[in-house]
Amino acid sequence: MISLIVFLFADARSQTIPNTLTNAEKVYGLSKFWQETNYNFVYLNRVNRQAWDSLYVVMINNVQQTKNDYEYYRELQRFCAFLKDGHTNVYFPQAVDSLIFRSMFGKYRLVLENIGGKPIIAYTNPANRDEVPVGSEIISVNNMPTQQYIDQYVKPYISSSTDYVLEDNCVASLLQGFKGQAFDIKIKLPAGGTKDLHLVHERTADITLYPAVPQQGLCELKWYPNNVAYLAVNTFGTDKVDTIFKSKLPELYKAKSLIIDLRNNGGGSTDIGAYILQYLTADSVLKGSKSTTRIHEAAFKAWGKGVHDTVNNGWAKKAYLDSRDARYEDLNSGYIYKPDMTKQKIIVPTVVLVSHGTASAAEDFLVLADKQKHIIKMGENSFGSTGQPLMFDMPGGGSARVCTKQDTYPDGREFVGYGIKPDIEVKKTVKDFIENKDPVLDRALSYLNKK
């Protein structure tokens, strides 16, 4: 039988949080994640194993002290964050996640973004645009400087391969909580001065945002002066993207130059991106990421415990590495895609827009396009994480994943943990948000018009 408890907040409001797990189930879930990481995590060689195992021992007690499923999964997320990988995560059960408020505070709706290293109110609801102006900076939360609050209550629970994405996610989830949870914040106004706000998580009746956020389709085409085609490809997660792209080809063939916007593309299938790229290149072969994974052979692991000399001895080397969870093999020397050379091509000056949200298979697209002289990248560093995650269920309806594949450029250059750098860096400023401008797109249009 599922039991429920009441989770009380400081302001005496309450929220019913599922409490479904026994202590045995909590320890089992923790141990399952620890086990899958030890056996499958491709970056285990970069982890301080002594610290990792010591943290596991501490967590055995911590998870048994949690009062509900939310607190339990938060502890698992804190454990996971130690690994610092964007493709290794722990996810709340739907019954818990559906209760979490992220931007609604009754009268107010506030969406935050990390702009220039500061937590900025990037969107609000139209009715409060004057009271809480876009561009306002949150300088304190619950009487603590914002950075101190983030360091103590937000950052320890977020797993990320790159520091800048970690900062983005910290800001985005800064005021996350349950119905009735209160936050006292101080904001610095764009025009000068400060304002105190008492926020309480309640459902907001008017969920529209200012500035307006356009609905994003899978693949959208727009035209700008001088026959500049703008194509936003917002996912590689469904074959429908290729179908939509193919339907737009008759128009795209008219383009004198092209913008491919991948800023909101969080990935999916590398093959989908490669299918699109084949129309944008004259090359007969596209070479993408080189992939590596860990391998295990139990007998070699047993034999390797006593092996110390591996010189000129392949058997001993395998045993030595297996016994230390450090044997790797190349899955391929580089992902190979062979474009259909009978297709009509679009070889025009092309700008690919990238951001911190350009992730996973979208980064694979950038690797595939790396040697195309008519294509440049513009914007900010990409997400900096890709690979093949192993998904598995966790107690109480949650789930987790562990990254099993390391990807690099074909020549071995690393981008996981660093991001793929744009050829021309353009960052959105607070002023751009206030004026509702897109400086990355504007710069791309200017660049192509000069071409």
C-alpha positions in Angstrom: 0.0 0.0 0.0 1.3 3.5 -0.9 1.5 5.7 2.2 1.6 9.5 2.1 3.1 12.0 4.5 2.8 15.7 4.7 6.0 17.7 4.0 5.9 21.0 6.0 7.6 24.2 4.9 8.8 27.1 7.0 5.8 29.2 6.1 3.4 26.6 7.6 1.9 25.8 4.2 1.9 22.1 3.3 2.3 19.8 0.3 1.6 16.1 0.1 4.7 14.3 -1.1 4.7 10.5 -1.9 6.5 8.4 0.7 6.5 4.9 -0.9 9.9 3.4 -0.2 11.2 1.2 2.6 14.7 1.6 3.9 15.7 -1.6 2.2 14.4 -0.3 -1.2 16.3 3.0 -0.6 19.5 1.2 0.0 18.9 -1.1 -3.0 18.3 1.9 -5.3 21.5 3.6 -4.1 23.5 0.4 -4.5 22.0 -0.2 -8.0 23.2 3.2 -9.2 26.6 2.7 -7.6 26.9 -0.8 -9.2 25.9 0.3 -12.7 28.3 3.2 -12.5 31.2 1.0 -11.4 30.5 -1.5 -14.1 29.5 0.7 -17.1 30.5 4.4 -16.6 32.9 5.2 -19.4 34.6 8.0 -17.5 35.2 5.9 -14.4 39.0 6.3 -15.0 38.5 10.0 -14.2 36.7 9.4 -10.9 38.5 9.4 -7.5 37.5 5.9 -6.7 38.3 6.2 -3.0 36.2 9.3 -2.6 33.4 7.8 -4.7 33.3 4.6 -2.5 33.5 6.7 0.7 30.6 8.8 -0.5 28.6 5.6 -1.2 29.2 4.5 2.4 28.0 7.9 3.7 24.9 7.7 1.4 23.8 4.4 2.8 23.0 6.2 6.1 21.8 9.4 4.4 19.1 7.7 2.2 17.6 5.9 5.1 17.2 9.2 6.9 15.1 10.7 4.1 11.4 11.4 5.0 9.8 11.0 1.5 10.5 10.0 -2.1 11.5 13.6 -3.0 14.2 13.8 -0.3 15.4 10.3 -1.3 15.8 11.1 -5.0 17.5 14.4 -4.1 20.1 12.4 -2.2 20.6 10.1 -5.3 21.0 13.2 -7.4 23.6 14.5 -5.1 25.4 11.2 -5.3 25.2 11.3 -9.1 26.5 14.9 -9.3 29.8 13.7 -7.9 30.4 12.1 -11.4 30.1 15.4 -13.2 28.7 14.0 -16.4 25.8 15.4 -18.5 24.7 12.0 -19.7 24.7 10.4 -16.3 21.6 11.4 -14.3 18.9 10.4 -11.8 15.3 11.4 -12.5 12.4 11.8 -10.1 9.4 9.5 -10.3 6.5 11.1 -12.3 4.4 11.2 -9.1 7.0 13.5 -7.5 8.1 15.5 -10.6 4.5 16.5 -11.4 4.3 18.2 -8.0 7.4 20.4 -8.5 6.8 24.1 -9.4 9.6 25.8 -11.4 8.3 29.2 -12.6 4.8 29.7 -11.1 4.2 31.9 -8.1 0.5 32.6 -8.2 0.4 36.2 -9.3 3.9 36.0 -10.9 5.4 33.7 -13.5 9.2 34.1 -13.6 11.6 32.3 -15.9 15.3 32.7 -15.1 18.4 32.4 -17.3 22.1 32.7 -16.6 23.2 35.8 -18.4 26.8 36.8 -18.0 27.1 34.6 -14.9 24.1 36.3 -13.2 20.6 34.9 -12.5 18.4 37.1 -14.6 14.6 37.3 -14.9 14.4 36.6 -18.7 10.6 36.2 -18.9 7.6 37.2 -16.8 3.9 37.3 -17.3 2.6 40.4 -19.2 0.5 41.7 -16.2 3.7 42.1 -14.1 6.2 43.3 -16.7 6.4 46.7 -15.0 6.5 45.4 -11.5 9.1 42.8 -12.2 10.9 44.0 -15.3 12.7 41.6 -17.6 16.5 42.0 -17.0 16.2 42.1 -13.3 18.9 40.3 -11.4 18.2 38.2 -8.3 20.8 39.2 -5.8 19.6 37.4 -2.7 17.4 34.4 -1.9 16.0 33.9 1.6 18.3 36.5 3.1 21.4 34.8 1.5 23.5 36.2 -1.3 22.3 34.3 -4.4 25.6 32.6 -5.2 25.9 31.4 -1.6 22.3 30.0 -1.8 23.1 28.3 -5.1 26.3 26.8 -3.7 24.5 25.4 -0.7 21.1 24.4 -1.9 21.2 24.0 -5.7 24.6 23.1 -7.2 25.3 20.0 -5.2 22.4 18.2 -6.8 23.1 18.9 -10.5 25.3 16.6 -12.7 27.0 18.4 -15.6 30.1 17.8 -17.8 30.8 21.6 -18.2 30.9 24.4 -15.6 28.9 26.8 -17.8 26.0 24.3 -18.2 26.1 23.6 -14.5 25.7 27.4 -13.9 22.8 27.5 -16.4 21.0 24.7 -14.7 21.6 26.2 -11.2 19.9 29.4 -12.3 17.1 27.7 -14.1 16.2 25.7 -11.0 17.1 28.4 -8.4 13.5 28.8 -7.2 12.2 25.3 -7.8 9.9 24.0 -5.1 6.5 22.6 -4.1 3.1 24.3 -3.8 3.1 26.6 -0.8 6.9 26.9 -0.6 8.0 30.5 -0.1 11.0 32.5 -1.3 12.0 35.9 -0.2 14.1 37.4 -3.0 15.7 40.8 -3.6 16.1 41.9 -7.2 18.3 44.5 -8.7 16.2 46.5 -11.3 17.6 47.3 -14.8 16.9 51.0 -14.3 18.6 51.0 -10.9 17.5 50.4 -7.3 16.3 47.2 -5.7 13.0 45.5 -4.8 12.0 42.8 -2.4 9.5 40.2 -3.4 7.8 37.5 -1.4 7.0 34.6 -3.7 4.9 31.6 -2.9 4.5 28.6 -5.3 1.0 28.5 -6.5 -0.4 27.8 -10.0 -0.4 30.9 -12.2 -3.7 31.6 -14.0 -2.1 33.5 -16.9 0.8 31.4 -18.1 1.7 33.5 -21.1 5.1 35.1 -21.1 6.6 38.4 -21.9 8.5 38.7 -24.2 6.4 36.2 -26.0 8.0 32.8 -26.6 7.1 31.4 -30.1 6.0 27.8 -30.3 8.8 25.7 -31.6 8.1 23.1 -34.3 10.4 20.2 -35.1 11.9 21.9 -38.2 10.9 25.4 -39.3 11.8 27.4 -42.3 11.9 31.2 -42.6 13.2 33.6 -45.2 15.2 36.8 -44.8 16.3 39.4 -47.3 18.8 38.5 -50.0 17.5 34.9 -50.2 18.9 33.9 -46.8 17.1 30.8 -45.7 16.8 30.2 -41.9 16.1 26.6 -40.8 15.5 25.9 -37.1 16.1 22.2 -36.5 15.0 21.8 -32.9 15.6 18.1 -32.4 17.1 15.0 -33.9 14.8 12.9 -31.7 12.4 11.7 -34.4 12.5 10.6 -38.0 9.7 13.2 -38.7 12.5 15.8 -38.8 14.0 14.2 -41.9 10.6 14.0 -43.5 9.9 17.7 -42.8 13.3 18.7 -44.0 12.9 16.8 -47.2 9.5 18.5 -47.8 11.3 21.9 -47.6 14.1 21.1 -50.1 12.3 22.6 -53.1 12.3 25.9 -51.3 15.8 25.5 -49.8 17.3 25.0 -53.3 16.6 28.7 -53.9 18.7 29.9 -51.0 21.8 32.0 -51.7 22.9 31.4 -48.2 21.7 29.4 -45.2 21.3 29.6 -41.4 20.9 26.3 -39.5 19.7 27.0 -36.0 20.6 24.2 -33.5 20.5 26.3 -30.4 17.5 24.4 -29.0 18.5 21.0 -30.3 19.1 18.7 -27.4 20.0 15.7 -29.6 18.5 12.4 -30.5 19.9 10.3 -33.3 23.2 11.1 -35.1 21.8 9.5 -38.3 19.0 12.1 -38.5 21.5 14.9 -38.4 23.8 13.2 -40.9 20.8 12.7 -43.3 20.3 16.5 -43.3 24.0 17.3 -43.6 24.3 15.1 -46.7 22.4 17.8 -48.7 24.8 20.5 -47.4 28.1 19.0 -48.5 29.8 17.9 -51.7 31.8 15.2 -49.9 31.1 11.6 -50.6 32.1 10.5 -47.0 31.4 12.3 -43.7 33.5 11.2 -40.7 32.1 11.8 -37.3 32.9 11.0 -33.7 35.3 8.3 -32.7 33.8 6.1 -29.9 35.2 4.2 -27.0 33.6 2.0 -24.4 34.8 -0.1 -21.4 35.0 -3.9 -21.7 35.0 -6.6 -19.0 36.0 -10.2 -18.9 35.6 -11.7 -15.5 38.4 -14.3 -15.8 40.9 -11.6 -16.8 39.8 -9.5 -13.9 40.5 -12.4 -11.6 43.8 -13.2 -13.1 44.9 -9.6 -13.1 44.9 -9.2 -9.3 48.5 -10.6 -9.1 49.8 -9.1 -12.4 52.4 -6.3 -12.2 54.6 -6.8 -15.2 52.9 -6.3 -18.6 55.8 -5.5 -20.9 55.5 -7.3 -24.2 52.7 -9.4 -22.8 49.2 -8.7 -24.2 47.5 -11.3 -22.0 49.0 -9.7 -18.9 48.1 -6.2 -20.0 44.4 -7.3 -20.5 44.4 -8.9 -17.1 46.0 -6.0 -15.4 43.6 -3.4 -16.9 40.5 -5.6 -16.3 41.4 -6.0 -12.6 41.5 -2.2 -12.3 38.3 -1.5 -14.3 40.5 0.3 -16.9 40.2 -1.7 -20.1 38.8 0.1 -23.1 38.2 -0.7 -26.7 37.4 1.4 -29.8 33.9 0.9 -31.1 34.9 2.6 -34.3 37.7 4.8 -35.6 35.1 7.4 -36.5 31.4 7.4 -37.3 31.1 7.1 -41.1 28.2 8.4 -43.2 28.1 8.1 -47.0 25.9 10.8 -48.5 23.8 10.0 -51.5 25.7 11.7 -54.3 22.8 11.6 -56.7 20.9 14.2 -54.5 20.9 17.9 -55.5 23.1 19.8 -53.0 22.9 23.1 -51.3 26.5 24.3 -51.2 26.1 28.0 -50.1 27.7 30.1 -47.3 26.2 28.5 -44.2 26.1 29.5 -40.5 25.2 27.0 -37.9 23.9 28.7 -34.7 25.0 26.9 -31.5 24.4 27.5 -27.8 24.8 25.7 -24.4 21.6 23.9 -25.4 23.2 22.3 -28.5 23.7 18.8 -27.1 24.5 15.2 -27.8 23.5 14.2 -31.4 23.4 17.9 -32.3 27.1 18.0 -31.2 27.7 14.9 -33.4 26.3 17.0 -36.3 28.9 19.7 -35.6 31.7 17.1 -35.6 30.5 15.7 -38.9 30.4 19.2 -40.4 33.8 20.1 -39.0 35.8 20.1 -42.3 33.1 21.9 -44.4 34.8 25.1 -45.6 31.5 26.8 -46.4 30.0 26.1 -43.0 30.9 28.1 -39.8 29.6 27.9 -36.3 28.3 31.0 -34.4 27.0 31.6 -30.9 28.3 30.0 -27.7 30.0 26.8 -26.7 27.8 23.7 -27.1 26.5 21.6 -24.2 29.7 19.5 -24.0 28.2 16.1 -23.4 27.3 13.2 -25.6 27.5 9.4 -25.6 25.2 6.4 -25.3 23.5 6.3 -21.9 22.4 3.0 -20.3 18.9 3.6 -18.9 17.5 1.7 -16.0 14.6 1.8 -13.5 14.9 2.8 -9.9 12.7 2.1 -6.9 9.4 4.0 -6.6 9.0 4.8 -10.3 12.1 6.9 -10.9 14.9 6.2 -13.4 18.6 6.8 -14.0 21.1 6.6 -16.7 24.9 6.1 -17.0 27.0 7.1 -19.9 28.7 4.1 -21.5 30.4 5.6 -24.6 33.1 8.3 -24.9 33.1 10.3 -28.1 35.8 12.5 -29.5 36.6 14.0 -32.8 38.0 11.5 -35.3 41.5 12.8 -34.6 41.1 12.4 -30.8 40.2 16.0 -29.9 37.9 16.0 -26.9 34.7 18.1 -26.7 32.9 16.3 -23.8 33.6 18.4 -20.8 34.6 21.4 -22.9 31.9 22.0 -25.5 32.4 22.7 -29.2 33.6 26.2 -29.6 32.0 28.5 -32.2 34.1 30.0 -34.9 32.5 33.4 -34.0 31.4 33.8 -30.5 28.2 35.9 -29.9 26.5 36.1 -26.5 23.2 37.4 -25.5 23.3 40.2 -23.0 20.8 41.5 -20.4 20.2 44.4 -22.7 19.3 42.0 -25.5 16.7 40.4 -23.3 15.2 43.7 -22.3 15.0 44.8 -25.9 13.9 41.3 -27.0 16.7 41.0 -29.5 18.5 38.0 -30.9 22.1 39.1 -31.4 23.3 35.7 -32.6 20.8 35.6 -35.5 21.5 39.3 -36.3 25.2 38.6 -36.5 24.6 35.6 -38.7 22.5 37.7 -41.1 25.1 40.4 -41.2 27.9 37.9 -41.8 26.0 36.2 -44.7 24.9 39.5 -46.3 28.6 40.6 -46.4 29.3 37.2 -48.1 
